[in-house]
Amino acid sequence: MKTKNLVSLAVVCAFGSIALIICLSNSTTFTAVTAQTNPTPVPFDQKATIAALKEQIKGHENDPAPTIFKNIKVMTTTPAARLLAVMEFGFSRSLGVDCTHCHVPGKWEADDKPEKQIARDMSDMNTKINKELLRNIKNLKDANPIINCTTCHRGQVKPALNLPAS
């Protein structure tokens, strides 16, 4: 019985060794498999991207964003340059993310990522709170109270839900 198991083990090892030698001798196959399974991610350069977008809209900074950019569904009366500033400082910094959180670089108009629609819905919520709800609270010390993304997010994707330890 032990001899039969040893022979089986020897046969399996022999076939495994032959397969390994074939794979290693064909470096093209080995390299192709490695390249497909371990792609090197290209880092996103937000500063350079924003600079390039600002260069693209040069001379049209004050035109309404929807006339310059595609698929604008909120902030439709906002000037193009202001929209970029809101994206860079409002959304990005408030959530601690870069453009790729909501957008596919080079396909800014695409709705491929659900985070983009979430941002639109959150923007609508923000507008409703500022224009309807806060104004109806009596006795606030500020005549025109406002909230923004930072009010809840504080630089994090997930809104702050707990107070820090004292």
C-alpha positions in Angstrom: 0.0 0.0 0.0 2.8 2.4 0.9 4.7 1.6 -2.3 1.5 2.4 -4.4 1.2 5.8 -2.6 4.9 6.6 -3.1 4.6 5.8 -6.8 1.5 8.0 -7.1 3.3 10.8 -5.3 6.4 10.4 -7.6 4.2 10.6 -10.7 2.4 13.8 -9.5 5.8 15.4 -8.6 7.2 14.5 -12.0 4.2 16.0 -13.9 4.4 19.1 -11.7 8.1 19.5 -12.4 7.6 19.2 -16.1 4.8 21.8 -16.1 7.0 24.2 -14.1 9.9 23.7 -16.5 7.6 24.4 -19.5 6.2 27.6 -17.9 9.6 28.9 -16.9 11.1 28.2 -20.3 8.4 30.2 -22.0 9.1 33.6 -20.5 6.5 35.4 -22.7 3.7 33.4 -21.1 5.1 34.0 -17.6 5.5 37.7 -18.2 2.0 38.1 -19.7 0.4 36.4 -16.8 2.3 38.6 -14.3 1.4 41.8 -16.3 -2.3 40.9 -16.3 -2.6 40.0 -12.6 -0.5 42.8 -11.2 -1.2 46.1 -13.1 0.7 49.1 -11.7 -1.9 51.7 -10.8 -1.2 55.2 -12.2 -1.4 57.7 -9.4 -4.0 60.4 -9.9 -2.5 63.9 -9.8 -5.4 66.2 -8.7 -3.4 69.4 -8.7 -2.3 68.8 -12.4 -5.8 67.7 -13.4 -7.4 70.8 -11.9 -4.8 73.0 -13.6 -5.5 71.4 -17.0 -9.2 71.8 -16.6 -8.7 75.5 -15.7 -6.6 75.9 -18.8 -9.3 74.2 -20.9 -12.0 76.7 -19.7 -9.7 79.8 -20.0 -11.7 82.7 -21.4 -15.0 81.0 -20.4 -14.6 81.0 -16.6 -17.8 83.0 -16.1 -19.9 81.1 -18.5 -22.6 78.8 -16.9 -21.1 75.5 -16.1 -23.5 73.5 -18.2 -22.3 75.4 -21.3 -18.8 74.3 -20.7 -19.0 70.9 -19.0 -21.3 68.0 -20.0 -23.9 66.3 -17.7 -24.2 69.1 -15.1 -27.4 68.4 -13.1 -26.8 70.5 -10.0 -25.4 74.0 -9.7 -26.6 74.7 -13.2 -26.4 78.5 -12.9 -22.9 78.3 -11.3 -20.0 79.8 -13.5 -17.6 77.1 -14.8 -14.6 78.3 -12.7 -16.7 78.4 -9.6 -17.9 74.8 -10.2 -14.3 73.7 -10.4 -13.6 75.5 -7.1 -16.6 73.9 -5.5 -15.5 70.4 -6.6 -11.9 71.0 -5.5 -12.5 72.7 -2.2 -16.1 71.9 -1.3 -16.5 68.3 -2.2 -12.9 67.0 -2.3 -11.6 68.6 0.9 -14.9 68.2 2.8 -14.9 64.5 2.2 -11.1 64.0 2.1 -11.1 62.5 -1.4 -9.8 63.4 -4.8 -11.8 63.7 -8.1 -11.6 59.9 -8.7 -14.0 59.3 -5.8 -16.9 60.4 -8.0 -15.4 60.7 -11.5 -13.6 58.6 -14.1 -10.6 60.7 -15.1 -11.0 62.0 -18.7 -14.7 61.0 -18.7 -15.9 63.6 -16.2 -19.4 63.5 -17.6 -19.8 59.8 -17.1 -22.2 58.5 -14.4 -20.3 55.3 -13.9 -19.7 55.7 -10.2 -22.7 55.8 -7.7 -20.8 58.3 -5.6 -21.5 61.0 -8.2 -25.3 60.6 -7.8 -24.9 60.5 -4.1 -23.0 63.8 -4.2 -25.8 65.3 -6.3 -28.5 64.0 -3.9 -26.5 65.3 -0.9 -26.1 68.7 -2.7 -29.9 68.8 -3.1 -30.3 67.9 0.6 -27.9 70.7 1.5 -29.9 73.2 -0.6 -33.2 72.2 1.0 -31.7 72.5 4.5 -30.3 75.9 3.8 -33.2 77.4 1.9 -36.2 75.8 3.6 -35.5 74.2 6.9 -32.9 76.4 8.6 -34.8 79.6 7.7 -37.9 78.3 9.5 -36.1 77.8 12.9 -37.0 80.8 15.0 -34.7 82.6 17.4 -31.4 81.5 15.7 -28.7 84.1 16.3 -27.7 84.1 12.7 -30.3 85.6 10.3 -29.0 83.4 7.4 -27.6 80.2 8.9 -26.0 77.7 6.5 -24.6 74.2 6.4 -22.2 72.7 3.9 -20.5 69.3 3.3 -17.9 70.0 6.0 -20.7 70.5 8.6 -21.1 66.7 8.8 -18.3 65.1 6.9 -15.3 66.9 8.5 -12.8 65.6 5.9 -14.1 62.0 5.9 -16.2 60.1 3.4 -18.5 58.9 6.2 -20.2 61.7 8.0 -19.2 62.2 11.7 -21.7 60.4 13.9 -20.0 60.6 17.3 -18.5 63.3 19.4 -14.8 63.0 20.1 -13.8 61.8 23.5 -13.4 64.7 25.9 
